[in-house]
Amino acid sequence: MMNTMKRQMKIYRIFLAAAVVVLGAGLVSCKKDKSTDESKEYLTGSMNFSIPTYVMPGQEFHLVPTGVTKTDGGAPGIYWTDSHSSVRDTTRRENGAGDGSFDFTVPSDVTSMTLTCAAFADGYYNMSKVVSLVIVKGAESITGLDLPDDVAKLEDKRDGRSYPYVKIGGREWMARNLAFGSGKPYYNAAAMQDVFGMYYTWDEAKAACPEGWRLPDAADWDDLAKAHGLEDPGDIYAGIAGDMMADAYMNENKMWEFWPEVTITNKLKFCAIPSGYAMEDGETALFRGSSQYAVFWTAEEADEDQAWARQLYLRSADVFKASLHKSYFRANVRCVRDASE
């Protein structure tokens, strides 16, 4: 028992220490454009505008630049460019009227692009901000799940979303992360709700599954492990992870990186993807571990503050049991029900 507790604590420390790896995350930069003319001045402040890293085709944004002025207090000119159209759109002349805002519609024929806003004025170096955007198309952005064409599907009557589900042992499991809106989407971007599903606190997870389905308890998870051939599963499901992982791609980018100790077969059709986890941070959430971890809440409490989760890790063929804070951690949910036959 002591060795098991030590092993679980080691796993938990590894989990907490996971590096920040964000699948396809956008890069944001703010820079001052220099020239060789030393008589020029620098604009003051820093360029700011707000747009999510992950966006959907056709999504519309009204972008308002702020934070940059001339040293005399005047307004610099503003122009916008995007890597898709390469068109320069000047939305305010130097000392002109208006806020320099830009109405942007996300294109449908690319999966990534950059958007630039620049401030300019005579006698000044330009100042700009460049944002990289990842364009996703809901669940269609994930390919390679290797589910049969005739896979059974559940329609969630609460929001109309559809989920494939598969029979594993004596249970039927959702083969996609739950996306019901009581949690938070990846990187707090609405576009990712149907891609990675929602990230829930434990209390949210307990109430998240649709009618007739439930948050899986220890018996449900053990049944899955036994279906893989483990007679006495225990806390660690040895050698099962690769048969639960999907060799999936997001926007044609491989999701689980190659690791020699893990052979991905998705034999159980569980279709786990490395969507990582989140930590609560007030109105938003901090996201960690994408491309490395898949973490799912169970219905089991560890103590007053902690609940158990099952996690898959890029570099291990085993599925681990981890005790996580009920309200500080956010994890994905796979709903389950007893098989009808």
C-alpha positions as CSV (number, residue, x, y, z in Angstrom):
1,M,0.0,0.0,0.0
2,M,2.8,2.4,0.9
3,N,4.6,1.7,-2.4
4,T,1.3,2.3,-4.2
5,M,0.8,5.6,-2.4
6,K,4.3,6.7,-3.2
7,R,3.8,5.8,-6.9
8,Q,0.6,7.7,-7.1
9,M,2.2,10.8,-5.5
10,K,5.0,10.6,-8.0
11,I,2.5,10.4,-10.8
12,Y,0.7,13.4,-9.3
13,R,3.9,15.5,-9.1
14,I,4.7,14.7,-12.7
15,F,1.2,15.8,-13.6
16,L,1.6,19.1,-11.8
17,A,5.0,19.7,-13.3
18,A,3.9,19.1,-16.9
19,A,5.3,21.7,-19.3
20,V,3.0,24.0,-21.1
21,V,2.5,22.6,-24.5
22,V,-0.4,24.1,-26.5
23,L,-1.4,22.2,-29.7
24,G,-1.3,24.7,-32.5
25,A,-1.4,27.7,-30.1
26,G,-1.2,31.1,-31.7
27,L,1.9,33.3,-31.3
28,V,1.4,37.0,-30.3
29,S,4.1,39.5,-30.9
30,C,4.3,43.3,-30.5
31,K,7.2,45.1,-32.1
32,K,8.5,48.5,-33.2
33,D,9.6,48.7,-36.8
34,K,13.1,50.2,-37.0
35,S,14.8,52.0,-39.8
36,T,18.3,53.6,-40.1
37,D,16.9,57.1,-39.7
38,E,18.0,58.1,-36.2
39,S,15.9,61.3,-36.3
40,K,12.7,59.3,-35.9
41,E,10.9,58.9,-32.5
42,Y,9.2,56.0,-31.0
43,L,5.5,55.8,-30.5
44,T,4.5,55.5,-26.9
45,G,2.6,52.6,-25.3
46,S,2.0,49.2,-26.8
47,M,-0.4,48.0,-29.4
48,N,-3.3,46.0,-28.1
49,F,-6.4,44.3,-29.6
50,S,-8.2,41.2,-28.6
51,I,-9.1,38.1,-30.6
52,P,-9.1,34.4,-29.6
53,T,-6.2,32.2,-30.8
54,Y,-8.8,29.6,-32.0
55,V,-11.5,30.8,-34.4
56,M,-14.2,29.3,-36.7
57,P,-14.7,30.0,-40.4
58,G,-17.2,32.8,-40.9
59,Q,-16.8,34.1,-37.3
60,E,-16.9,37.9,-37.2
61,F,-14.9,40.2,-35.0
62,H,-15.0,44.0,-34.4
63,L,-11.4,44.7,-33.5
64,V,-10.4,48.0,-31.8
65,P,-6.7,48.9,-31.4
66,T,-5.7,50.7,-28.2
67,G,-2.6,51.7,-26.3
68,V,-0.5,53.6,-28.8
69,T,-0.1,57.4,-29.0
70,K,2.4,59.9,-30.4
71,T,4.7,61.7,-27.9
72,D,2.6,64.9,-28.5
73,G,-0.5,63.1,-27.5
74,G,-1.9,62.9,-31.1
75,A,-3.4,59.8,-32.7
76,P,-1.2,57.7,-35.0
77,G,-2.6,56.2,-38.2
78,I,-3.7,52.6,-38.1
79,Y,-3.6,49.9,-40.8
80,W,-4.4,46.2,-40.8
81,T,-3.2,43.3,-42.9
82,D,-3.8,39.6,-42.9
83,S,-1.7,36.8,-44.4
84,H,-4.7,35.3,-46.3
85,S,-5.6,38.4,-48.4
86,S,-2.4,40.4,-48.1
87,V,-4.5,43.5,-48.4
88,R,-3.5,46.6,-46.4
89,D,-6.6,48.3,-45.0
90,T,-5.9,51.7,-43.5
91,T,-8.7,52.4,-40.9
92,R,-7.4,55.7,-39.6
93,R,-5.1,58.4,-41.0
94,E,-2.6,60.1,-38.7
95,N,-4.5,62.5,-36.4
96,G,-7.7,61.4,-38.1
97,A,-11.1,60.7,-36.6
98,G,-12.3,57.3,-35.5
99,D,-10.8,54.5,-33.4
100,G,-9.0,52.6,-36.2
101,S,-11.3,49.6,-35.7
102,F,-11.4,46.7,-38.2
103,D,-14.2,44.3,-39.0
104,F,-12.7,40.9,-39.6
105,T,-14.4,37.8,-41.0
106,V,-12.5,34.5,-40.6
107,P,-11.9,32.8,-44.0
108,S,-13.0,29.3,-44.6
109,D,-10.3,28.0,-47.0
110,V,-7.3,28.0,-44.6
111,T,-6.5,26.4,-41.3
112,S,-4.0,29.1,-40.0
113,M,-3.1,32.7,-40.7
114,T,-1.7,35.8,-39.2
115,L,-3.4,39.2,-38.5
116,T,-1.4,42.4,-38.1
117,C,-2.3,45.8,-36.7
118,A,0.2,48.6,-37.2
119,A,0.3,52.2,-35.9
120,F,2.2,54.7,-38.0
121,A,3.0,58.5,-38.1
122,D,5.4,60.8,-39.9
123,G,8.7,61.0,-38.0
124,Y,8.0,57.9,-36.0
125,Y,8.9,54.2,-36.2
126,N,5.9,52.0,-36.8
127,M,4.6,49.8,-34.0
128,S,2.7,46.6,-34.7
129,K,1.1,43.6,-33.2
130,V,1.0,40.2,-35.0
131,V,-1.4,37.5,-33.9
132,S,-1.4,33.9,-35.3
133,L,-4.8,32.3,-35.6
134,V,-5.8,28.7,-35.8
135,I,-9.0,28.1,-37.7
136,V,-11.0,25.1,-36.6
137,K,-14.3,23.5,-37.9
138,G,-15.6,21.9,-34.8
139,A,-15.4,18.1,-34.5
140,E,-14.5,18.0,-38.2
141,S,-11.0,19.4,-37.3
142,I,-10.1,16.0,-35.7
143,T,-9.4,13.2,-38.1
144,G,-8.0,9.7,-37.7
145,L,-10.4,8.4,-35.0
146,D,-10.8,5.2,-36.9
147,L,-14.4,4.6,-36.0
148,P,-16.7,2.5,-38.3
149,D,-19.0,4.3,-40.7
150,D,-22.0,2.8,-39.0
151,V,-20.9,3.7,-35.4
152,A,-23.9,4.3,-33.1
153,K,-24.5,8.0,-32.2
154,L,-26.3,9.7,-29.3
155,E,-28.0,13.1,-29.8
156,D,-27.9,15.2,-26.7
157,K,-31.3,16.8,-26.5
158,R,-30.0,19.6,-24.4
159,D,-28.1,21.2,-27.2
160,G,-28.4,19.0,-30.3
161,R,-24.8,17.8,-30.3
162,S,-24.1,14.3,-31.5
163,Y,-21.6,11.8,-30.0
164,P,-20.4,8.5,-31.4
165,Y,-20.4,5.8,-28.8
166,V,-18.9,2.3,-28.7
167,K,-19.4,-0.9,-26.6
168,I,-16.4,-1.8,-24.5
169,G,-17.0,-4.8,-22.2
170,G,-20.4,-4.4,-20.5
171,R,-20.6,-0.7,-21.0
172,E,-21.3,1.8,-23.8
173,W,-18.8,4.7,-23.8
174,M,-18.8,8.0,-25.6
175,A,-16.0,8.0,-28.1
176,R,-15.7,11.8,-28.0
177,N,-15.2,14.3,-25.2
178,L,-18.4,15.8,-23.8
179,A,-19.0,19.3,-25.1
180,F,-22.0,20.3,-23.0
181,G,-21.7,24.0,-22.1
182,S,-21.4,23.8,-18.3
183,G,-17.6,23.7,-18.4
184,K,-14.9,25.9,-20.2
185,P,-13.6,25.4,-23.7
186,Y,-9.9,25.0,-24.5
187,Y,-8.0,28.3,-24.2
188,N,-11.4,29.9,-23.3
189,A,-12.1,30.0,-27.1
190,A,-15.7,29.1,-28.1
191,A,-14.4,27.7,-31.4
192,M,-12.7,24.8,-29.5
193,Q,-15.8,23.6,-27.6
194,D,-16.6,20.9,-30.3
195,V,-13.0,20.1,-30.9
196,F,-11.6,19.2,-27.5
197,G,-14.9,19.2,-25.6
198,M,-15.3,21.1,-22.4
199,Y,-13.1,21.1,-19.3
200,Y,-15.1,20.6,-16.1
201,T,-14.5,20.9,-12.3
202,W,-15.5,17.8,-10.5
203,D,-18.9,19.2,-9.4
204,E,-19.6,20.3,-13.0
205,A,-18.6,16.9,-14.3
206,K,-21.0,15.0,-12.0
207,A,-24.0,16.9,-13.5
208,A,-22.7,17.2,-17.1
209,C,-23.8,13.9,-18.7
210,P,-27.1,13.7,-20.6
211,E,-30.1,11.8,-19.3
212,G,-29.5,8.0,-19.3
213,W,-25.7,8.5,-19.1
214,R,-23.4,8.9,-16.1
215,L,-19.9,10.0,-15.1
216,P,-18.0,6.7,-14.9
217,D,-17.2,5.3,-11.5
218,A,-14.4,2.8,-10.5
219,A,-16.5,-0.2,-11.6
220,D,-17.1,1.3,-15.0
221,W,-13.4,2.0,-15.5
222,D,-12.4,-1.5,-14.2
223,D,-14.9,-3.1,-16.6
224,L,-13.1,-1.3,-19.5
225,A,-9.7,-2.6,-18.3
226,K,-11.1,-6.1,-18.0
227,A,-12.4,-5.9,-21.5
228,H,-8.8,-5.3,-22.5
229,G,-7.8,-8.5,-20.7
230,L,-6.6,-7.3,-17.3
231,E,-8.0,-9.7,-14.7
232,D,-7.3,-7.6,-11.7
233,P,-6.9,-4.0,-12.9
234,G,-5.9,-2.2,-9.7
235,D,-5.0,1.5,-9.7
236,I,-2.7,1.3,-12.8
237,Y,-4.0,-0.3,-16.0
238,A,-0.8,-1.8,-17.3
239,G,-0.3,-1.7,-21.1
240,I,-3.7,-0.4,-22.0
241,A,-3.1,3.2,-23.0
242,G,-2.1,2.7,-26.7
243,D,-5.3,0.7,-27.3
244,M,-7.3,3.6,-26.0
245,M,-5.4,6.4,-28.0
246,A,-6.5,7.5,-31.4
247,D,-3.9,8.1,-34.0
248,A,-5.6,11.4,-34.5
249,Y,-4.8,14.6,-36.4
250,M,-6.0,18.2,-35.8
251,N,-5.9,20.3,-38.9
252,E,-3.6,17.6,-40.4
253,N,-1.2,17.9,-37.5
254,K,-0.5,14.7,-35.5
255,M,-1.8,15.0,-32.0
256,W,0.0,12.2,-30.0
257,E,3.7,12.6,-30.7
258,F,5.6,9.4,-31.4
259,W,7.0,7.7,-28.3
260,P,8.7,4.3,-28.7
261,E,7.2,2.7,-25.6
262,V,3.6,3.4,-26.7
263,T,2.0,1.7,-29.8
264,I,-1.2,3.5,-30.7
265,T,-3.8,1.1,-32.0
266,N,-7.1,2.5,-30.7
267,K,-8.1,-1.2,-30.4
268,L,-10.9,-0.4,-27.9
269,K,-12.2,2.5,-30.1
270,F,-12.1,4.8,-27.0
271,C,-10.5,7.5,-29.2
272,A,-8.5,9.3,-26.6
273,I,-6.9,12.5,-27.8
274,P,-4.2,14.6,-25.9
275,S,-6.4,17.5,-25.0
276,G,-4.6,18.1,-21.7
277,Y,-6.2,19.7,-18.7
278,A,-6.8,23.1,-17.1
279,M,-6.4,24.8,-13.8
280,E,-9.0,27.3,-12.6
281,D,-7.9,31.0,-12.6
282,G,-11.0,33.0,-11.8
283,E,-13.1,33.9,-14.8
284,T,-10.7,32.0,-17.2
285,A,-8.7,28.8,-17.0
286,L,-5.0,28.0,-17.6
287,F,-4.5,25.2,-20.0
288,R,-1.7,22.7,-19.7
289,G,-0.5,19.4,-21.1
290,S,-2.0,19.3,-24.6
291,S,-0.2,16.9,-26.9
292,Q,0.9,15.0,-23.7
293,Y,-2.1,14.1,-21.6
294,A,-5.7,12.9,-21.8
295,V,-7.4,13.3,-18.4
296,F,-11.0,12.2,-17.5
297,W,-12.9,12.7,-14.2
298,T,-14.3,9.7,-12.5
299,A,-17.3,9.8,-10.1
300,E,-15.1,8.7,-7.1
301,E,-14.0,11.0,-4.3
302,A,-10.5,10.7,-2.9
303,D,-11.3,12.9,0.1
304,E,-13.1,16.1,0.9
305,D,-11.1,18.2,-1.5
306,Q,-9.9,15.7,-4.1
307,A,-11.5,13.3,-6.6
308,W,-10.0,10.6,-8.7
309,A,-9.3,10.9,-12.4
310,R,-7.9,8.6,-15.0
311,Q,-5.1,9.9,-17.2
312,L,-3.2,8.8,-20.3
313,Y,0.3,10.2,-20.8
314,L,2.3,10.4,-24.0
315,R,5.3,8.5,-22.7
316,S,3.6,5.6,-20.9
317,A,1.7,2.5,-22.0
318,D,-0.2,2.5,-18.7
319,V,-3.3,4.3,-17.6
320,F,-2.9,6.0,-14.3
321,K,-5.2,7.0,-11.4
322,A,-4.6,10.5,-10.1
323,S,-6.1,12.5,-7.2
324,L,-7.0,16.0,-8.3
325,H,-8.5,19.0,-6.6
326,K,-12.2,19.1,-7.2
327,S,-12.6,22.8,-7.9
328,Y,-9.1,23.9,-9.0
329,F,-8.5,21.3,-11.7
330,R,-10.6,21.0,-14.9
331,A,-10.6,17.8,-16.9
332,N,-12.5,16.2,-19.7
333,V,-15.5,13.9,-19.4
334,R,-16.5,10.7,-21.1
335,C,-20.0,9.6,-20.3
336,V,-20.9,5.9,-19.9
337,R,-24.0,3.7,-19.6
338,D,-24.7,0.0,-19.2
339,A,-24.8,-1.8,-22.5
340,S,-28.3,-2.8,-23.7
341,E,-27.1,-6.3,-24.7
